[in-house]
Amino acid sequence: MRRIRLSARPSRRYARHSRPVLATALALAGLGAGLVATAPTAQAAPPTPPSAATARTMLAGLTVDGEDSLSGYDRDLFPHWISQGDSCNTREIVLQRDGSGVVTDSECRAVSGRWYSQYDGVTLYDSSGIDIDHVVPLAEAWRSGAHSWSWSKRRSFANNLSAAQLIAVSASSNRSKGDRDPAEWLPRSAYHCLYARSWVWVKNNYAMKVDPAEKSALSAILNRC
């Protein structure tokens, strides 16, 4: 039987109206359980961060101070991954967004697809080898002011899809990064500029501070962009 490729999840803007049309189309085509549902072609990138010039301005406005203590930190204080609707959680949404040809099952789990890890330039074909990285790590956020945030603000931060805070990368590159800032760890050189712009964007959005070495490293990168 000929396979028809359809969007696994219409955008929420059109979902309410498209579902009846989709059902009618399937009925007319005589299709049933054999349908192969495929996610829309991914944009293969998080939201685009501000330009280097804007990022430099943002960086200049951040408070520069030493890092706070990690005392009291626990990843569970940043609840993730939360439901994003349509049976999908934040991790699954990012896997679909950052991948190509992603196929999901009825519970929104990515069962196949292709993912290009921007941190190390590796292409992966199995979602089990992919981590969803917090560009500004949770522990780094804690040391930069998040220890004083409300539970809801930390939850929002850990699941933020509107800024360039989440990205699908190889598990090995994510483990290599750990909770280090740009003065201590950077991805492959071709991704330095986007990484620095993303980092500053997130820190600016949450009014987090930067330490002197971190600011120096970010400034050097942004000045080369």
C-alpha positions as CSV (number, residue, x, y, z in Angstrom):
1,M,0.0,0.0,0.0
2,R,1.3,3.4,-0.9
3,R,2.5,5.4,2.1
4,I,1.4,9.0,2.6
5,R,3.6,11.3,4.6
6,L,1.6,13.6,6.9
7,S,2.4,16.1,9.6
8,A,2.3,14.2,12.9
9,R,1.1,17.3,14.7
10,P,-0.4,20.3,13.0
11,S,0.6,23.7,14.5
12,R,-1.6,24.6,17.4
13,R,-2.9,27.6,15.4
14,Y,-4.5,25.3,12.8
15,A,-4.9,22.1,14.7
16,R,-8.5,22.6,15.7
17,H,-9.6,23.2,12.1
18,S,-7.3,20.8,10.3
19,R,-8.2,17.6,12.3
20,P,-11.7,17.2,10.8
21,V,-10.3,17.8,7.3
22,L,-7.5,15.3,7.9
23,A,-10.0,12.7,9.1
24,T,-12.1,13.2,6.0
25,A,-9.1,12.9,3.8
26,L,-8.1,9.6,5.4
27,A,-11.6,8.2,5.1
28,L,-11.7,9.1,1.4
29,A,-8.3,7.5,0.9
30,G,-9.4,4.3,2.7
31,L,-6.4,4.5,5.0
32,G,-6.3,3.1,8.5
33,A,-3.7,1.7,10.8
34,G,-1.1,1.5,8.0
35,L,-0.7,5.3,8.0
36,V,2.9,6.5,8.5
37,A,2.8,9.7,10.6
38,T,5.8,11.9,10.1
39,A,6.7,15.2,11.8
40,P,6.9,18.3,9.7
41,T,10.3,19.2,8.2
42,A,12.2,20.6,11.1
43,Q,13.8,24.0,11.2
44,A,16.9,22.2,12.6
45,A,17.7,25.0,15.0
46,P,16.5,26.7,18.2
47,P,15.0,30.2,17.9
48,T,17.5,32.5,16.3
49,P,19.3,34.6,18.9
50,P,19.9,38.4,18.6
51,S,22.7,39.6,16.4
52,A,26.3,39.8,17.7
53,A,25.9,43.6,18.0
54,T,22.8,43.3,20.1
55,A,24.3,40.5,22.2
56,R,27.3,42.7,22.9
57,T,24.9,45.4,24.2
58,M,23.0,42.8,26.3
59,L,26.3,41.5,27.7
60,A,27.4,45.0,28.7
61,G,24.2,45.4,30.7
62,L,24.6,42.3,32.7
63,T,25.9,42.5,36.3
64,V,29.4,41.2,36.6
65,D,30.2,39.4,39.9
66,G,31.6,36.2,41.2
67,E,29.5,33.1,41.1
68,D,27.3,32.2,44.1
69,S,27.6,28.9,46.0
70,L,26.2,25.7,44.6
71,S,24.9,24.9,48.0
72,G,21.4,23.6,48.0
73,Y,21.3,23.0,44.3
74,D,19.3,20.0,42.9
75,R,18.2,19.4,39.3
76,D,14.8,18.6,40.7
77,L,14.4,22.3,41.7
78,F,14.2,23.0,37.9
79,P,11.2,20.7,36.9
80,H,11.6,19.2,33.4
81,W,10.5,17.9,31.1
82,I,7.0,19.2,31.3
83,S,4.0,18.5,29.1
84,Q,3.7,20.7,26.0
85,G,0.3,19.3,24.8
86,D,-0.6,16.6,22.3
87,S,1.1,13.9,24.5
88,C,4.5,15.6,24.0
89,N,6.9,16.9,26.6
90,T,9.6,19.5,26.1
91,R,12.3,17.0,25.2
92,E,10.1,15.4,22.5
93,I,9.2,18.8,21.1
94,V,12.9,19.7,20.8
95,L,13.7,16.4,19.2
96,Q,11.1,17.0,16.5
97,R,12.2,20.7,16.1
98,D,15.9,20.0,15.8
99,G,15.7,16.8,13.7
100,S,15.0,15.9,10.1
101,G,12.5,13.3,9.0
102,V,11.5,12.6,12.6
103,V,8.8,9.9,13.0
104,T,7.0,9.7,16.2
105,D,4.7,7.1,17.8
106,S,1.3,7.6,19.3
107,E,2.9,8.8,22.6
108,C,5.1,11.4,20.8
109,R,8.3,9.4,21.2
110,A,10.8,9.8,18.3
111,V,11.2,6.4,16.8
112,S,13.4,7.4,13.9
113,G,15.0,10.5,12.3
114,R,18.3,12.3,11.9
115,W,19.9,14.8,14.2
116,Y,22.9,17.0,13.6
117,S,24.7,17.8,16.8
118,Q,25.9,21.4,16.5
119,Y,28.3,21.1,19.4
120,D,30.6,18.5,17.8
121,G,29.4,18.2,14.2
122,V,28.1,14.6,14.6
123,T,25.0,13.2,12.9
124,L,22.9,10.8,14.9
125,Y,20.1,8.4,13.9
126,D,18.9,7.2,17.3
127,S,17.2,9.6,19.7
128,S,18.6,7.6,22.6
129,G,22.0,9.0,21.9
130,I,20.8,12.6,22.1
131,D,20.6,14.9,25.0
132,I,18.5,18.1,25.2
133,D,21.0,20.5,26.5
134,H,20.3,23.7,28.5
135,V,22.6,26.1,26.8
136,V,23.0,27.9,30.1
137,P,23.2,24.9,32.4
138,L,20.9,24.6,35.4
139,A,23.8,24.6,37.8
140,E,25.3,27.6,36.1
141,A,21.9,29.4,36.4
142,W,21.8,28.5,40.1
143,R,25.2,30.1,40.7
144,S,24.1,33.1,38.6
145,G,21.0,33.9,40.7
146,A,18.4,31.2,40.1
147,H,18.8,30.0,43.8
148,S,16.6,33.0,44.7
149,W,14.0,32.3,42.0
150,S,10.5,31.0,42.5
151,W,9.7,27.4,41.6
152,S,7.6,28.5,38.7
153,K,10.4,30.7,37.3
154,R,12.9,27.8,37.5
155,R,10.3,25.5,35.8
156,S,9.9,28.0,33.0
157,F,13.6,28.4,32.6
158,A,14.2,24.6,32.3
159,N,11.6,24.2,29.6
160,N,12.0,27.5,27.7
161,L,11.2,27.0,24.0
162,S,10.9,30.7,23.1
163,A,14.6,31.5,23.5
164,A,17.7,29.6,22.3
165,Q,18.0,27.8,25.7
166,L,17.3,24.2,24.5
167,I,19.1,22.3,21.8
168,A,19.4,18.7,20.7
169,V,23.0,17.5,20.8
170,S,25.0,14.3,21.1
171,A,25.0,12.9,24.6
172,S,28.8,12.8,24.6
173,S,29.2,16.5,23.8
174,N,26.7,17.4,26.5
175,R,28.5,15.3,29.1
176,S,31.8,17.0,28.0
177,K,30.3,20.4,28.6
178,G,28.7,19.6,31.9
179,D,27.8,22.8,33.8
180,R,30.8,24.8,32.5
181,D,30.4,28.3,31.1
182,P,32.1,29.7,27.9
183,A,35.3,30.5,29.8
184,E,35.7,26.8,30.5
185,W,34.1,25.0,27.6
186,L,33.1,25.8,24.0
187,P,31.5,23.8,21.2
188,R,33.3,23.4,17.8
189,S,34.6,26.7,16.5
190,A,32.0,27.0,13.7
191,Y,29.3,27.2,16.3
192,H,31.1,29.7,18.7
193,C,29.2,32.8,17.5
194,L,25.7,31.3,17.7
195,Y,26.6,29.7,21.0
196,A,27.7,33.0,22.6
197,R,24.8,34.9,21.2
198,S,22.4,32.3,22.6
199,W,24.1,32.3,26.0
200,V,23.9,36.0,26.4
201,W,20.3,36.1,25.2
202,V,19.3,33.6,27.9
203,K,21.2,35.3,30.6
204,N,19.8,38.7,29.6
205,N,16.2,37.4,29.5
206,Y,16.5,36.1,33.1
207,A,18.7,39.0,34.4
208,M,21.4,36.6,35.5
209,K,24.9,37.8,36.4
210,V,28.1,36.8,34.7
211,D,31.5,36.3,36.3
212,P,34.6,38.2,35.0
213,A,36.1,35.3,33.1
214,E,32.8,34.4,31.5
215,K,32.2,37.9,30.3
216,S,35.7,38.1,28.9
217,A,35.3,34.9,26.9
218,L,31.9,36.0,25.6
219,S,33.2,39.4,24.6
220,A,36.1,37.9,22.7
221,I,33.8,35.6,20.7
222,L,31.2,38.3,20.0
223,N,33.9,40.7,18.8
224,R,34.9,38.1,16.2
225,C,31.4,37.4,14.9
